[in-house]
């Protein structure tokens, strides 16, 4: 868990669980499995187990209560919010903390889209400060986007990362944001920028915010972030200034800050 994050599209991470199990091809070289042993060697108590063992950390659940300045928080970057090992009752507890901290925006990203849909039916509607997203690595897994459309959330987003194959034209109805990134790491699978252009052009024509995170390579920054000579850093409508104003500390939500600026 970090009060600051190097991930370009968020500002902090909140890991109230650690560990995961691989569920599809996008997981093959997941950064979590590379980073976990290093963190365990550092003596961090939340990484005492094997990376494919999911453990809950009650002591970290209330951490956002102590973050007074508005943050955009990637929730469970070292696990999966909707992993089958995490009881819905525990998720209820996490959601209560989210409700108590409206100054923050929470990004929930999962490959377990059916379980996200099931939980959405259980609660009715996610809090207004929750962004719900699914990871899709190739055309074989675009059904996750269909599941996401059935999730009751103010912001729905799709992360095509690591993009390891073409996805073609997507059904982006009800989707507010698309992130694309190439795989990084010693065994990374190269991205074809033509795959990215197809999705970018669709987002532009349909008014969906588009964010290109990285080309990828041996390291996250190896290939840079340029696509056709520029960076693409769009956020959902009215939220483009979230990152710029994330440290305002005036108690407003990230969305309220952006709206007040007239963006």
ZIGIPE-V134694 format. One record per pair of residues at least 12 apart in sequence whose C-alpha atoms are under 7 Angstrom apart, sorted by the first residue. I is the first residue (numbers start at 1). GAP is how many residues later the second one is. D is the distance in Angstrom with one decimal. If there is no record, write none. Layout:
# ZIGIPE-V134694
I&GAP&D + I&GAP&D
This chain:
# ZIGIPE-V134694
1&12&5.3 + 1&13&5.0 + 1&14&5.1 + 2&12&6.8 + 8&205&6.8 + 10&62&5.4 + 10&63&6.2 + 10&64&6.3 + 11&60&6.1 + 11&61&5.2 + 11&62&6.1 + 12&59&6.7 + 12&60&6.3 + 12&61&4.7 + 12&62&6.2 + 13&60&5.3 + 13&61&4.8 + 13&62&5.9 + 13&63&7.0 + 13&64&6.5 + 14&59&6.6 + 14&60&6.4 + 14&61&5.0 + 14&62&5.7 + 15&60&6.3 + 15&61&4.5 + 15&62&6.4 + 15&63&6.5 + 16&40&6.0 + 16&41&5.0 + 16&42&6.8 + 16&44&5.4 + 16&45&5.5 + 16&60&6.6 + 17&37&6.8 + 17&38&5.5 + 17&39&4.4 + 17&40&5.6 + 17&59&6.5 + 17&62&6.2 + 18&28&6.8 + 18&36&5.7 + 18&37&5.6 + 18&38&6.8 + 18&60&5.3 + 18&61&5.0 + 19&32&4.6 + 19&33&5.3 + 19&34&5.2 + 19&35&4.4 + 19&36&6.5 + 19&59&6.3 + 19&60&5.1 + 20&31&6.4 + 20&32&4.9 + 20&33&6.2 + 20&34&5.5 + 20&59&5.1 + 20&60&6.5 + 21&31&5.1 + 26&111&5.5 + 26&136&6.2 + 32&46&5.7 + 33&18&6.1 + 36&15&6.1 + 54&31&6.8 + 61&33&6.5 + 62&35&6.5 + 65&36&6.4 + 68&181&6.7 + 68&183&7.0 + 69&178&6.0 + 69&179&6.7 + 69&180&4.0 + 69&181&6.9 + 69&182&6.5 + 70&33&5.0 + 70&34&4.9 + 70&176&5.8 + 70&177&6.5 + 70&179&6.0 + 70&181&6.6 + 70&182&6.8 + 70&183&6.0 + 70&184&6.1 + 71&33&4.9 + 71&34&6.3 + 71&175&5.7 + 72&32&5.9 + 72&33&4.8 + 72&34&5.9 + 73&32&6.1 + 73&33&4.8 + 73&34&5.9 + 74&32&6.1 + 74&33&4.8 + 74&34&6.4 + 75&31&6.5 + 75&32&5.9 + 75&33&5.5 + 80&30&5.9 + 81&27&6.8 + 81&29&6.5 + 82&28&6.6 + 82&30&6.1 + 82&33&6.1 + 82&34&6.1 + 83&29&6.8 + 99&28&6.4 + 102&27&6.3 + 102&151&6.1 + 103&148&5.6 + 103&149&5.2 + 103&150&3.9 + 103&151&6.8 + 104&25&6.8 + 104&149&5.6 + 104&150&6.5 + 105&24&4.8 + 105&25&5.9 + 105&148&6.9 + 105&149&6.5 + 106&23&6.2 + 106&24&4.8 + 106&25&6.0 + 107&23&6.1 + 107&24&4.8 + 107&25&6.2 + 108&23&6.1 + 108&24&5.0 + 108&25&5.9 + 109&23&6.3 + 109&24&4.6 + 109&25&5.3 + 109&26&6.7 + 110&23&6.4 + 110&24&4.9 + 110&25&6.0 + 111&23&5.6 + 111&24&5.3 + 113&21&6.5 + 113&31&5.5 + 113&34&5.9 + 113&35&6.5 + 114&33&6.2 + 117&30&6.2 + 117&31&6.7 + 117&33&6.3 + 117&34&5.4 + 120&31&5.6 + 120&32&6.3 + 124&28&6.8 + 125&27&4.7 + 125&28&6.0 + 126&26&6.2 + 126&27&5.2 + 128&26&5.9 + 130&23&6.9 + 131&22&6.7 + 131&23&6.8 + 131&24&4.8 + 131&25&5.8 + 132&21&6.5 + 132&23&6.3 + 132&24&5.0 + 132&25&6.2 + 133&23&5.5 + 133&24&4.5 + 133&25&5.3 + 134&14&6.9 + 134&23&6.8 + 134&24&5.2 + 134&25&6.1 + 135&23&6.1 + 135&24&4.7 + 135&25&5.9 + 135&26&6.6 + 136&23&6.2 + 136&24&4.9 + 136&25&6.7 + 137&23&5.4 + 137&24&5.7 + 137&25&5.6 + 137&26&4.7 + 137&27&5.8 + 137&28&6.9 + 138&25&6.3 + 138&26&6.0 + 138&27&4.8 + 138&28&5.8 + 138&29&5.3 + 139&27&6.2 + 139&28&4.3 + 149&25&6.2 + 155&21&6.2 + 156&19&5.2 + 156&20&5.6 + 156&21&6.8 + 157&18&5.7 + 157&19&5.8 + 157&20&4.6 + 157&21&5.7 + 158&19&6.4 + 158&20&4.9 + 158&21&6.2 + 159&19&5.9 + 159&20&4.6 + 159&21&5.9 + 160&19&5.9 + 160&20&4.6 + 160&21&6.4 + 161&19&5.5 + 161&20&4.7 + 161&21&6.2 + 161&22&6.9 + 162&19&5.6 + 162&20&5.0 + 162&21&4.6 + 163&17&6.9 + 163&18&6.2 + 163&19&5.5 + 163&20&6.8 + 163&28&6.4 + 164&25&6.4 + 164&27&6.1 + 166&29&5.1 + 168&30&6.6 + 169&30&6.7 + 176&32&5.4 + 176&33&6.3 + 176&60&5.6 + 177&31&5.7 + 177&32&4.7 + 177&33&6.0 + 177&58&6.5 + 177&59&5.6 + 178&31&6.2 + 178&32&5.1 + 178&33&6.2 + 179&31&6.1 + 179&32&4.7 + 179&33&5.8 + 179&34&6.8 + 180&31&6.4 + 180&32&5.0 + 180&33&5.9 + 181&31&6.1 + 181&32&5.0 + 181&33&4.9 + 181&34&6.1 + 181&35&7.0 + 182&32&5.8 + 182&33&4.7 + 182&34&4.5 + 183&33&5.0 + 183&34&6.5 + 184&32&4.7 + 184&33&4.7 + 184&34&5.4 + 184&35&5.3 + 184&36&5.2 + 185&32&6.3 + 185&33&4.5 + 185&34&5.4 + 186&32&4.9 + 188&29&6.1 + 188&30&6.6 + 191&24&6.8 + 209&25&5.2 + 209&26&5.4 + 209&27&5.3 + 210&22&6.6 + 210&23&6.8 + 210&24&5.2 + 210&25&6.9 + 211&21&5.1 + 211&22&4.8 + 211&23&5.3 + 212&13&6.8 + 212&20&5.3 + 212&21&6.6 + 213&12&6.1 + 238&20&6.1 + 238&21&6.0 + 238&25&5.2 + 239&16&6.0 + 239&19&5.4 + 240&23&6.9 + 241&17&5.4 + 242&12&5.6 + 242&16&6.0
